[in-house]
């Protein structure tokens, strides 16, 4: 039952996060390209595998740093992964749905698939990618503002903002515009945190 509820919740979130991009696509470029290709949901084109792997490792290090400082900023019970606390392996399927679909895919569609591409097309890569990273950080900081206060929220905004910019960079500069790279990194990070909660490692 938990898996079905999580899947339904994930579908709703994906639809909500895809709504603005879909409407934008519908009224601007639908005659020229398909929606999935337009947001970058396609096979990554990796020209330099060594540089790509190094970029992935840098992002993973940033995720690890974020996960190490989060317990000092936010009570574990206030994190989304708290729903899996102490459930062990029976929560694996719901956790995978949460990690890769509900949060990973929905956020990558909106932030890296829609915002990054529109903003970089309008303002250039550096400005556009920085702005989408800041917006990504703001979303996460605002979610915790009432729980942790402004100072801790700013720390969350900075770290998640940097991660958002790095994931935009790996998509646009290392993956031929595909959001699959950031989606797998984002989902992979989320499932790691979920597993920590599932088995009450910390």
FIRO-767735 format. One record per residue: x, y, z of N, C-alpha, C, CB in turn; residue in one letter; residue number from 1. Coordinates in nm, 3 decimals. Glycine has a CB too. Example, Ala and Ser with C-alpha at 12.3 -4.5 7.8 and 13.67 -1.06 7.14 Angstrom:
2
ATOM       n_u       n_v       n_w      ca_u      ca_v      ca_w       c_u       c_v       c_w      cb_u      cb_v      cb_w   r     k
ATOM     1.319    -0.569     0.780     1.230    -0.450     0.780     1.320    -0.330     0.780     1.131    -0.447     0.905   A     1
ATOM     1.285    -0.225     0.708     1.367    -0.106     0.714     1.290     0.003     0.787     1.408    -0.060     0.572   S     2
//
This chain:
202
ATOM       n_u       n_v       n_w      ca_u      ca_v      ca_w       c_u       c_v       c_w      cb_u      cb_v      cb_w   r     k
ATOM     0.082    -0.121     0.000     0.000     0.000     0.000     0.086     0.127     0.000    -0.093     0.000     0.121   X     1
ATOM     0.196     0.123     0.078     0.286     0.238     0.082     0.344     0.267    -0.056     0.398     0.215     0.183   X     2
ATOM     0.377     0.161    -0.132     0.433     0.180    -0.266     0.332     0.245    -0.360     0.479     0.045    -0.324   X     3
ATOM     0.206     0.201    -0.351     0.101     0.257    -0.438     0.078     0.404    -0.404    -0.031     0.177    -0.423   X     4
ATOM     0.069     0.435    -0.275     0.050     0.575    -0.233     0.166     0.662    -0.277     0.034     0.583    -0.081   X     5
ATOM     0.288     0.608    -0.263     0.406     0.684    -0.304     0.408     0.705    -0.455     0.534     0.611    -0.259   X     6
ATOM     0.369     0.603    -0.531     0.365     0.615    -0.676     0.262     0.719    -0.719     0.332     0.479    -0.740   X     7
ATOM     0.144     0.716    -0.659     0.041     0.816    -0.691     0.089     0.956    -0.657    -0.089     0.785    -0.616   X     8
ATOM     0.152     0.970    -0.542     0.205     1.100    -0.500     0.314     1.148    -0.598     0.262     1.091    -0.357   X     9
ATOM     0.398     1.053    -0.643     0.504     1.087    -0.738     0.446     1.133    -0.871     0.597     0.966    -0.760   X    10
ATOM     0.344     1.064    -0.918     0.280     1.101    -1.045     0.222     1.241    -1.036     0.170     0.999    -1.083   X    11
ATOM     0.153     1.269    -0.925     0.094     1.403    -0.905     0.204     1.509    -0.907     0.015     1.409    -0.772   X    12
ATOM     0.315     1.483    -0.836     0.422     1.582    -0.830     0.488     1.602    -0.966     0.527     1.541    -0.727   X    13
ATOM     0.509     1.493    -1.040     0.568     1.505    -1.174     0.477     1.588    -1.264     0.592     1.365    -1.236   X    14
ATOM     0.347     1.562    -1.258     0.251     1.639    -1.339     0.255     1.787    -1.301     0.106     1.583    -1.321   X    15
ATOM     0.255     1.816    -1.171     0.257     1.956    -1.125     0.384     2.028    -1.170     0.246     1.962    -0.972   X    16
ATOM     0.500     1.960    -1.154     0.627     2.023    -1.192     0.643     2.032    -1.344     0.743     1.944    -1.132   X    17
ATOM     0.566     1.952    -1.418     0.574     1.953    -1.565     0.472     2.045    -1.629     0.554     1.814    -1.619   X    18
ATOM     0.377     2.094    -1.550     0.266     2.171    -1.604     0.310     2.299    -1.674     0.169     2.204    -1.494   X    19
ATOM     0.387     2.383    -1.605     0.435     2.507    -1.666     0.524     2.478    -1.785     0.510     2.591    -1.562   X    20
ATOM     0.625     2.388    -1.772     0.705     2.355    -1.892     0.620     2.306    -2.009     0.808     2.250    -1.857   X    21
ATOM     0.520     2.222    -1.982     0.437     2.168    -2.089     0.356     2.278    -2.158     0.343     2.060    -2.034   X    22
ATOM     0.298     2.367    -2.079     0.220     2.477    -2.137     0.310     2.567    -2.220     0.149     2.560    -2.027   X    23
ATOM     0.431     2.594    -2.168     0.528     2.677    -2.240     0.562     2.613    -2.374     0.657     2.697    -2.155   X    24
ATOM     0.594     2.483    -2.369     0.626     2.408    -2.491     0.509     2.409    -2.589     0.665     2.263    -2.458   X    25
ATOM     0.389     2.390    -2.538     0.268     2.381    -2.619     0.246     2.507    -2.701     0.146     2.356    -2.531   X    26
ATOM     0.275     2.622    -2.640     0.248     2.749    -2.708     0.369     2.808    -2.779     0.197     2.848    -2.609   X    27
ATOM     0.485     2.743    -2.771     0.604     2.801    -2.834     0.669     2.712    -2.940     0.705     2.832    -2.729   X    28
ATOM     0.698     2.586    -2.907     0.780     2.507    -3.000     0.725     2.368    -3.033     0.916     2.491    -2.944   X    29
ATOM     0.600     2.340    -2.998     0.550     2.203    -3.016     0.553     2.157    -3.160     0.408     2.193    -2.964   X    30
ATOM     0.548     2.249    -3.256     0.551     2.211    -3.398     0.691     2.174    -3.444     0.498     2.324    -3.484   X    31
ATOM     0.790     2.213    -3.365     0.930     2.193    -3.406     1.001     2.078    -3.333     1.008     2.319    -3.383   X    32
ATOM     0.956     2.047    -3.213     1.023     1.941    -3.137     0.928     1.880    -3.033     1.149     1.996    -3.067   X    33
ATOM     0.954     1.756    -2.996     0.872     1.689    -2.895     0.904     1.742    -2.756     0.894     1.538    -2.900   X    34
ATOM     0.810     1.726    -2.665     0.825     1.779    -2.530     0.944     1.718    -2.457     0.698     1.755    -2.450   X    35
ATOM     0.957     1.585    -2.461     1.065     1.518    -2.386     1.203     1.561    -2.437     1.051     1.367    -2.397   X    36
ATOM     1.216     1.572    -2.568     1.344     1.616    -2.624     1.371     1.762    -2.586     1.345     1.601    -2.778   X    37
ATOM     1.267     1.843    -2.586     1.278     1.985    -2.557     1.327     2.009    -2.414     1.144     2.054    -2.578   X    38
ATOM     1.282     1.927    -2.318     1.329     1.943    -2.179     1.460     1.869    -2.152     1.221     1.895    -2.082   X    39
ATOM     1.506     1.792    -2.252     1.633     1.723    -2.236     1.623     1.582    -2.181     1.720     1.801    -2.147   X    40
ATOM     1.504     1.523    -2.187     1.490     1.385    -2.141     1.529     1.294    -2.257     1.343     1.355    -2.091   X    41
ATOM     1.659     1.277    -2.274     1.715     1.202    -2.386     1.848     1.143    -2.342     1.733     1.292    -2.511   X    42
ATOM     1.901     1.055    -2.423     2.029     0.991    -2.391     2.140     1.095    -2.386     2.062     0.881    -2.496   X    43
ATOM     2.221     1.094    -2.280     2.332     1.190    -2.272     2.435     1.166    -2.381     2.400     1.181    -2.135   X    44
ATOM     2.489     1.274    -2.433     2.600     1.266    -2.529     2.725     1.308    -2.455     2.574     1.358    -2.657   X    45
ATOM     2.810     1.210    -2.423     2.930     1.236    -2.342     3.052     1.229    -2.433     2.942     1.134    -2.224   X    46
ATOM     3.115     1.343    -2.455     3.231     1.349    -2.545     3.362     1.319    -2.472     3.240     1.486    -2.610   X    47
ATOM     3.370     1.362    -2.348     3.493     1.341    -2.271     3.457     1.264    -2.143     3.563     1.478    -2.236   X    48
ATOM     3.473     1.132    -2.146     3.431     1.049    -2.033     3.507     1.080    -1.905     3.448     0.903    -2.068   X    49
ATOM     3.636     1.108    -1.918     3.717     1.139    -1.799     3.667     1.264    -1.730     3.863     1.156    -1.838   X    50
ATOM     3.640     1.369    -1.808     3.591     1.494    -1.752     3.451     1.476    -1.694     3.591     1.605    -1.859   X    51
ATOM     3.371     1.393    -1.760     3.235     1.366    -1.714     3.237     1.295    -1.578     3.159     1.281    -1.818   X    52
ATOM     3.322     1.192    -1.566     3.333     1.118    -1.440     3.384     1.210    -1.329     3.428     0.997    -1.457   X    53
ATOM     3.483     1.295    -1.361     3.535     1.389    -1.262     3.425     1.485    -1.216     3.655     1.469    -1.319   X    54
ATOM     3.343     1.530    -1.310     3.232     1.620    -1.278     3.131     1.552    -1.187     3.163     1.669    -1.406   X    55
ATOM     3.100     1.426    -1.217     3.007     1.348    -1.133     3.062     1.335    -0.993     2.982     1.209    -1.193   X    56
ATOM     3.192     1.310    -0.980     3.254     1.294    -0.849     3.248     1.424    -0.768     3.400     1.249    -0.864   X    57
ATOM     3.269     1.537    -0.835     3.259     1.667    -0.767     3.118     1.687    -0.712     3.296     1.783    -0.864   X    58
ATOM     3.018     1.655    -0.792     2.879     1.670    -0.748     2.849     1.575    -0.632     2.781     1.642    -0.864   X    59
ATOM     2.899     1.453    -0.641     2.879     1.356    -0.533     2.942     1.406    -0.403     2.938     1.218    -0.571   X    60
ATOM     3.061     1.466    -0.412     3.128     1.522    -0.293     3.042     1.632    -0.232     3.269     1.578    -0.330   X    61
ATOM     2.984     1.719    -0.316     2.896     1.825    -0.265     2.773     1.767    -0.197     2.854     1.918    -0.379   X    62
ATOM     2.717     1.661    -0.254     2.603     1.593    -0.191     2.643     1.537    -0.054     2.549     1.480    -0.281   X    63
ATOM     2.761     1.476    -0.048     2.808     1.419     0.079     2.825     1.528     0.185     2.942     1.344     0.058   X    64
ATOM     2.885     1.641     0.144     2.903     1.753     0.238     2.766     1.801     0.288     2.979     1.870     0.170   X    65
ATOM     2.670     1.813     0.195     2.536     1.857     0.234     2.474     1.760     0.334     2.446     1.870     0.110   X    66
ATOM     2.488     1.628     0.307     2.429     1.529     0.396     2.496     1.527     0.533     2.439     1.391     0.332   X    67
ATOM     2.623     1.564     0.536     2.694     1.567     0.664     2.652     1.687     0.750     2.844     1.572     0.640   X    68
ATOM     2.618     1.798     0.683     2.580     1.917     0.762     2.430     1.925     0.790     2.624     2.042     0.689   X    69
ATOM     2.348     1.856     0.711     2.202     1.863     0.731     2.159     1.826     0.873     2.133     1.772     0.632   X    70
ATOM     2.215     1.719     0.934     2.172     1.686     1.071     2.196     1.799     1.172     2.243     1.562     1.117   X    71
ATOM     2.292     1.888     1.143     2.318     2.001     1.231     2.224     2.118     1.205     2.462     2.046     1.216   X    72
ATOM     2.155     2.112     1.091     2.066     2.220     1.051     1.919     2.189     1.072     2.090     2.255     0.907   X    73
ATOM     1.882     2.061     1.047     1.741     2.022     1.048     1.725     1.894     1.128     1.688     2.003     0.904   X    74
ATOM     1.622     1.890     1.212     1.589     1.766     1.284     1.554     1.657     1.183     1.472     1.789     1.384   X    75
ATOM     1.606     1.536     1.202     1.578     1.426     1.110     1.429     1.403     1.090     1.641     1.299     1.161   X    76
ATOM     1.349     1.425     1.194     1.205     1.403     1.185     1.137     1.501     1.090     1.142     1.412     1.322   X    77
ATOM     1.205     1.611     1.056     1.149     1.711     0.966     1.189     1.690     0.820     1.191     1.848     1.010   X    78
ATOM     1.272     1.589     0.795     1.315     1.560     0.658     1.214     1.469     0.588     1.455     1.495     0.658   X    79
ATOM     1.205     1.480     0.457     1.111     1.396     0.381     1.142     1.248     0.398     1.114     1.434     0.232   X    80
ATOM     1.269     1.216     0.415     1.309     1.075     0.428     1.271     1.016     0.564     1.458     1.061     0.406   X    81
ATOM     1.223     1.099     0.657     1.182     1.049     0.789     1.069     0.947     0.778     1.138     1.165     0.879   X    82
ATOM     0.993     0.954     0.668     0.883     0.858     0.646     0.933     0.714     0.634     0.805     0.896     0.521   X    83
ATOM     1.063     0.697     0.607     1.119     0.562     0.592     1.195     0.515     0.716     1.211     0.559     0.471   X    84
ATOM     1.202     0.597     0.817     1.284     0.568     0.935     1.250     0.433     0.998     1.266     0.679     1.038   X    85
ATOM     1.354     0.350     1.012     1.342     0.222     1.081     1.262     0.115     1.009     1.281     0.244     1.210   X    86
ATOM     1.223     0.138     0.884     1.142     0.040     0.811     1.223    -0.069     0.744     1.060     0.110     0.708   X    87
ATOM     1.352    -0.050     0.734     1.437    -0.151     0.672     1.406    -0.173     0.525     1.422    -0.280     0.746   X    88
ATOM     1.439    -0.294     0.477     1.429    -0.325     0.333     1.287    -0.317     0.278     1.483    -0.462     0.308   X    89
ATOM     1.186    -0.329     0.363     1.049    -0.324     0.313     1.012    -0.186     0.257     0.951    -0.361     0.425   X    90
ATOM     1.090    -0.085     0.290     1.065     0.050     0.239     1.145     0.080     0.112     1.097     0.152     0.346   X    91
ATOM     1.217    -0.019     0.059     1.304     0.007    -0.055     1.228     0.057    -0.178     1.379    -0.118    -0.091   X    92
ATOM     1.118    -0.009    -0.216     1.043     0.032    -0.335     0.985     0.173    -0.317     0.930    -0.068    -0.364   X    93
ATOM     0.916     0.202    -0.204     0.868     0.340    -0.184     0.982     0.442    -0.185     0.792     0.350    -0.053   X    94
ATOM     1.096     0.404    -0.128     1.210     0.496    -0.124     1.264     0.523    -0.264     1.322     0.440    -0.035   X    95
ATOM     1.269     0.420    -0.348     1.314     0.438    -0.487     1.218     0.528    -0.564     1.326     0.301    -0.558   X    96
ATOM     1.089     0.509    -0.541     0.988     0.593    -0.607     1.005     0.738    -0.562     0.844     0.543    -0.577   X    97
ATOM     1.021     0.756    -0.431     1.042     0.891    -0.377     1.168     0.954    -0.436     1.053     0.885    -0.223   X    98
ATOM     1.279     0.878    -0.434     1.409     0.933    -0.472     1.418     0.967    -0.620     1.517     0.835    -0.437   X    99
ATOM     1.376     0.874    -0.705     1.397     0.892    -0.848     1.280     0.955    -0.922     1.428     0.762    -0.910   X   100
ATOM     1.159     0.939    -0.871     1.043     0.994    -0.941     0.988     1.119    -0.873     0.934     0.889    -0.951   X   101
ATOM     0.947     1.103    -0.747     0.878     1.214    -0.681     0.965     1.338    -0.669     0.832     1.170    -0.544   X   102
ATOM     1.086     1.323    -0.625     1.173     1.440    -0.611     1.271     1.452    -0.728     1.250     1.434    -0.480   X   103
ATOM     1.347     1.347    -0.753     1.450     1.354    -0.857     1.398     1.395    -0.993     1.517     1.221    -0.869   X   104
ATOM     1.303     1.321    -1.047     1.254     1.350    -1.183     1.175     1.479    -1.189     1.168     1.235    -1.233   X   105
ATOM     1.085     1.500    -1.094     1.001     1.621    -1.100     1.086     1.748    -1.092     0.898     1.620    -0.986   X   106
ATOM     1.183     1.750    -1.001     1.267     1.868    -0.987     1.361     1.887    -1.105     1.348     1.860    -0.859   X   107
ATOM     1.412     1.778    -1.160     1.500     1.791    -1.277     1.424     1.839    -1.400     1.568     1.658    -1.308   X   108
ATOM     1.301     1.794    -1.418     1.220     1.842    -1.531     1.203     1.993    -1.521     1.080     1.772    -1.533   X   109
ATOM     1.166     2.041    -1.403     1.138     2.184    -1.390     1.264     2.269    -1.388     1.058     2.210    -1.264   X   110
ATOM     1.360     2.234    -1.301     1.476     2.321    -1.283     1.581     2.306    -1.393     1.540     2.292    -1.151   X   111
ATOM     1.622     2.185    -1.425     1.725     2.167    -1.527     1.667     2.151    -1.667     1.810     2.047    -1.494   X   112
ATOM     1.550     2.088    -1.679     1.491     2.070    -1.811     1.424     2.194    -1.864     1.393     1.959    -1.807   X   113
ATOM     1.358     2.268    -1.776     1.284     2.387    -1.819     1.361     2.516    -1.790     1.148     2.392    -1.751   X   114
ATOM     1.382     2.546    -1.660     1.442     2.675    -1.624     1.582     2.694    -1.680     1.446     2.688    -1.475   X   115
ATOM     1.669     2.595    -1.663     1.807     2.611    -1.710     1.811     2.641    -1.859     1.889     2.484    -1.680   X   116
ATOM     1.737     2.565    -1.937     1.741     2.582    -2.082     1.680     2.716    -2.125     1.666     2.468    -2.150   X   117
ATOM     1.571     2.758    -2.060     1.510     2.886    -2.097     1.598     3.003    -2.054     1.370     2.899    -2.034   X   118
ATOM     1.650     2.997    -1.932     1.731     3.108    -1.880     1.865     3.119    -1.952     1.754     3.090    -1.731   X   119
ATOM     1.929     3.005    -1.979     2.058     3.012    -2.050     2.039     3.057    -2.194     2.129     2.876    -2.046   X   120
ATOM     1.926     3.021    -2.254     1.896     3.067    -2.390     1.876     3.218    -2.394     1.771     2.997    -2.444   X   121
ATOM     1.823     3.274    -2.287     1.793     3.418    -2.282     1.912     3.500    -2.233     1.675     3.442    -2.191   X   122
ATOM     1.983     3.451    -2.130     2.087     3.532    -2.066     2.228     3.476    -2.079     2.055     3.548    -1.921   X   123
ATOM     2.244     3.364    -2.148     2.374     3.299    -2.156     2.388     3.196    -2.045     2.488     3.403    -2.147   X   124
ATOM     2.485     3.105    -2.062     2.494     2.992    -1.970     2.527     3.032    -1.828     2.596     2.895    -2.019   X   125
ATOM     2.627     3.116    -1.808     2.671     3.149    -1.672     2.559     3.212    -1.590     2.791     3.243    -1.676   X   126
ATOM     2.495     3.313    -1.646     2.388     3.383    -1.574     2.267     3.292    -1.557     2.347     3.512    -1.648   X   127
ATOM     2.224     3.228    -1.666     2.105     3.144    -1.661     2.119     3.027    -1.566     2.074     3.092    -1.799   X   128
ATOM     2.234     2.962    -1.569     2.257     2.847    -1.482     2.268     2.890    -1.336     2.383     2.771    -1.525   X   129
ATOM     2.332     3.004    -1.312     2.342     3.056    -1.175     2.205     3.090    -1.119     2.433     3.180    -1.171   X   130
ATOM     2.122     3.153    -1.201     1.987     3.191    -1.156     1.903     3.068    -1.124     1.917     3.277    -1.264   X   131
ATOM     1.906     2.966    -1.211     1.827     2.846    -1.182     1.879     2.775    -1.057     1.829     2.748    -1.301   X   132
ATOM     2.011     2.778    -1.036     2.068     2.719    -0.915     2.020     2.792    -0.790     2.221     2.722    -0.921   X   133
ATOM     2.016     2.927    -0.798     1.968     3.007    -0.686     1.820     2.978    -0.657     1.989     3.157    -0.714   X   134
ATOM     1.741     2.965    -0.763     1.598     2.936    -0.745     1.579     2.797    -0.684     1.524     2.945    -0.881   X   135
ATOM     1.662     2.702    -0.727     1.659     2.567    -0.671     1.693     2.572    -0.522     1.758     2.474    -0.746   X   136
ATOM     1.797     2.649    -0.488     1.835     2.666    -0.349     1.726     2.734    -0.268     1.963     2.745    -0.339   X   137
ATOM     1.666     2.839    -0.324     1.559     2.910    -0.254     1.441     2.820    -0.223     1.512     3.028    -0.337   X   138
ATOM     1.404     2.734    -0.318     1.293     2.641    -0.295     1.320     2.557    -0.171     1.272     2.550    -0.418   X   139
ATOM     1.441     2.503    -0.163     1.475     2.416    -0.049     1.489     2.497     0.081     1.605     2.340    -0.078   X   140
ATOM     1.544     2.617     0.072     1.558     2.700     0.192     1.425     2.745     0.247     1.643     2.821     0.161   X   141
ATOM     1.333     2.784     0.159     1.201     2.829     0.202     1.123     2.716     0.268     1.122     2.886     0.083   X   142
ATOM     1.141     2.593     0.217     1.072     2.478     0.275     1.106     2.459     0.423     1.107     2.351     0.197   X   143
ATOM     1.229     2.496     0.460     1.274     2.474     0.598     1.275     2.601     0.683     1.412     2.413     0.598   X   144
ATOM     1.241     2.714     0.624     1.252     2.843     0.694     1.180     2.845     0.828     1.198     2.954     0.607   X   145
ATOM     1.056     2.799     0.831     0.978     2.804     0.955     1.029     2.704     1.059     0.831     2.776     0.925   X   146
ATOM     1.105     2.603     1.014     1.155     2.501     1.106     1.292     2.533     1.163     1.160     2.368     1.036   X   147
ATOM     1.377     2.597     1.082     1.516     2.615     1.124     1.558     2.761     1.136     1.606     2.546     1.027   X   148
ATOM     1.475     2.854     1.093     1.510     2.996     1.102     1.591     3.043     0.982     1.588     3.022     1.230   X   149
ATOM     1.611     3.175     0.972     1.675     3.232     0.852     1.821     3.194     0.831     1.665     3.380     0.858   X   150
ATOM     1.902     3.191     0.940     2.045     3.162     0.923     2.068     3.023     0.866     2.118     3.176     1.057   X   151
ATOM     2.004     2.923     0.924     2.020     2.786     0.875     1.959     2.771     0.736     1.956     2.685     0.972   X   152
ATOM     1.851     2.842     0.710     1.790     2.837     0.576     1.886     2.890     0.470     1.659     2.919     0.574   X   153
ATOM     1.961     2.995     0.505     2.059     3.052     0.411     2.167     2.949     0.378     2.123     3.180     0.470   X   154
ATOM     2.212     2.874     0.479     2.312     2.770     0.455     2.255     2.664     0.359     2.356     2.704     0.589   X   155
ATOM     2.130     2.624     0.382     2.064     2.527     0.293     2.053     2.582     0.153     1.925     2.489     0.347   X   156
ATOM     2.015     2.710     0.141     2.002     2.774     0.009     2.135     2.772    -0.064     1.952     2.920     0.024   X   157
ATOM     2.244     2.806     0.006     2.376     2.811    -0.058     2.417     2.673    -0.109     2.483     2.865     0.040   X   158
ATOM     2.409     2.572    -0.022     2.454     2.438    -0.063     2.367     2.379    -0.173     2.454     2.345     0.057   X   159
ATOM     2.235     2.388    -0.159     2.149     2.332    -0.264     2.157     2.416    -0.391     2.004     2.323    -0.215   X   160
ATOM     2.181     2.547    -0.376     2.198     2.633    -0.494     2.322     2.595    -0.574     2.206     2.778    -0.451   X   161
ATOM     2.432     2.571    -0.502     2.555     2.527    -0.570     2.532     2.393    -0.639     2.673     2.516    -0.468   X   162
ATOM     2.464     2.301    -0.570     2.435     2.171    -0.630     2.348     2.186    -0.755     2.364     2.079    -0.529   X   163
ATOM     2.247     2.274    -0.748     2.163     2.298    -0.864     2.243     2.350    -0.982     2.053     2.397    -0.830   X   164
ATOM     2.335     2.442    -0.956     2.419     2.497    -1.063     2.513     2.390    -1.119     2.501     2.616    -1.011   X   165
ATOM     2.570     2.308    -1.032     2.658     2.200    -1.078     2.583     2.099    -1.164     2.722     2.129    -0.958   X   166
ATOM     2.459     2.068    -1.125     2.381     1.972    -1.203     2.339     2.033    -1.337     2.257     1.927    -1.125   X   167
ATOM     2.312     2.164    -1.339     2.287     2.231    -1.466     2.409     2.227    -1.555     2.243     2.375    -1.443   X   168
ATOM     2.526     2.246    -1.493     2.651     2.246    -1.568     2.680     2.108    -1.629     2.767     2.288    -1.477   X   169
ATOM     2.662     2.002    -1.550     2.693     1.868    -1.604     2.598     1.831    -1.717     2.687     1.762    -1.494   X   170
ATOM     2.474     1.877    -1.708     2.378     1.848    -1.816     2.415     1.922    -1.944     2.237     1.887    -1.774   X   171
ATOM     2.434     2.052    -1.931     2.453     2.135    -2.051     2.594     2.129    -2.108     2.420     2.277    -2.018   X   172
ATOM     2.693     2.113    -2.023     2.832     2.116    -2.070     2.897     1.979    -2.085     2.914     2.198    -1.975   X   173
ATOM     2.842     1.876    -2.020     2.903     1.744    -2.024     2.813     1.635    -2.081     2.946     1.705    -1.887   X   174
ATOM     2.683     1.663    -2.097     2.588     1.558    -2.136     2.506     1.593    -2.260     2.495     1.529    -2.022   X   175
ATOM     2.547     1.693    -2.334     2.476     1.730    -2.457     2.334     1.780    -2.432     2.471     1.613    -2.549   X   176
ATOM     2.311     1.843    -2.316     2.179     1.898    -2.286     2.082     1.799    -2.226     2.120     1.954    -2.408   X   177
ATOM     2.127     1.677    -2.198     2.040     1.576    -2.139     2.026     1.598    -1.989     2.094     1.435    -2.167   X   178
ATOM     1.903     1.584    -1.937     1.883     1.595    -1.791     1.899     1.460    -1.721     1.744     1.652    -1.761   X   179
ATOM     1.931     1.357    -1.797     1.943     1.223    -1.739     2.058     1.218    -1.637     1.966     1.118    -1.849   X   180
ATOM     2.168     1.286    -1.667     2.283     1.285    -1.575     2.245     1.341    -1.438     2.399     1.366    -1.634   X   181
ATOM     2.185     1.460    -1.438     2.148     1.521    -1.309     2.037     1.442    -1.242     2.105     1.667    -1.329   X   182
ATOM     1.947     1.384    -1.321     1.839     1.303    -1.263     1.896     1.182    -1.188     1.743     1.255    -1.375   X   183
ATOM     1.992     1.112    -1.249     2.051     0.995    -1.184     2.132     1.035    -1.060     2.141     0.919    -1.283   X   184
ATOM     2.204     1.145    -1.068     2.281     1.193    -0.952     2.187     1.236    -0.840     2.373     1.311    -0.992   X   185
ATOM     2.084     1.310    -0.875     1.985     1.359    -0.777     1.913     1.242    -0.712     1.883     1.454    -0.846   X   186
ATOM     1.864     1.151    -0.794     1.794     1.033    -0.742     1.885     0.945    -0.659     1.735     0.952    -0.854   X   187
ATOM     2.009     0.928    -0.705     2.105     0.846    -0.633     2.135     0.902    -0.496     2.234     0.833    -0.712   X   188
ATOM     2.150     1.035    -0.488     2.174     1.100    -0.359     2.054     1.081    -0.267     2.204     1.250    -0.379   X   189
ATOM     1.935     1.099    -0.321     1.813     1.085    -0.241     1.796     0.943    -0.187     1.691     1.125    -0.323   X   190
ATOM     1.828     0.843    -0.270     1.811     0.705    -0.224     1.913     0.672    -0.115     1.824     0.606    -0.343   X   191
ATOM     2.032     0.730    -0.125     2.133     0.707    -0.020     2.084     0.758     0.115     2.266     0.774    -0.057   X   192
ATOM     2.026     0.880     0.113     1.972     0.938     0.238     1.855     0.855     0.287     1.928     1.084     0.216   X   193
ATOM     1.772     0.806     0.195     1.657     0.724     0.234     1.702     0.594     0.298     1.569     0.694     0.112   X   194
ATOM     1.808     0.533     0.245     1.860     0.408     0.301     1.914     0.430     0.442     1.971     0.351     0.211   X   195
ATOM     1.980     0.544     0.462     2.029     0.578     0.596     1.911     0.583     0.693     2.105     0.716     0.595   X   196
ATOM     1.801     0.643     0.649     1.681     0.650     0.735     1.618     0.511     0.753     1.577     0.747     0.675   X   197
ATOM     1.608     0.434     0.645     1.546     0.302     0.649     1.610     0.212     0.753     1.553     0.237     0.514   X   198
ATOM     1.741     0.217     0.760     1.813     0.127     0.850     1.865     0.200     0.975     1.929     0.063     0.776   X   199
ATOM     1.816     0.323     0.994     1.852     0.403     1.113     2.003     0.400     1.138     1.778     0.350     1.238   X   200
ATOM     2.078     0.427     1.030     2.224     0.421     1.038     2.278     0.532     1.128     2.287     0.432     0.898   X   201
ATOM     2.218     0.650     1.119     2.267     0.763     1.201     2.169     0.795     1.313     2.289     0.889     1.115   X   202
//
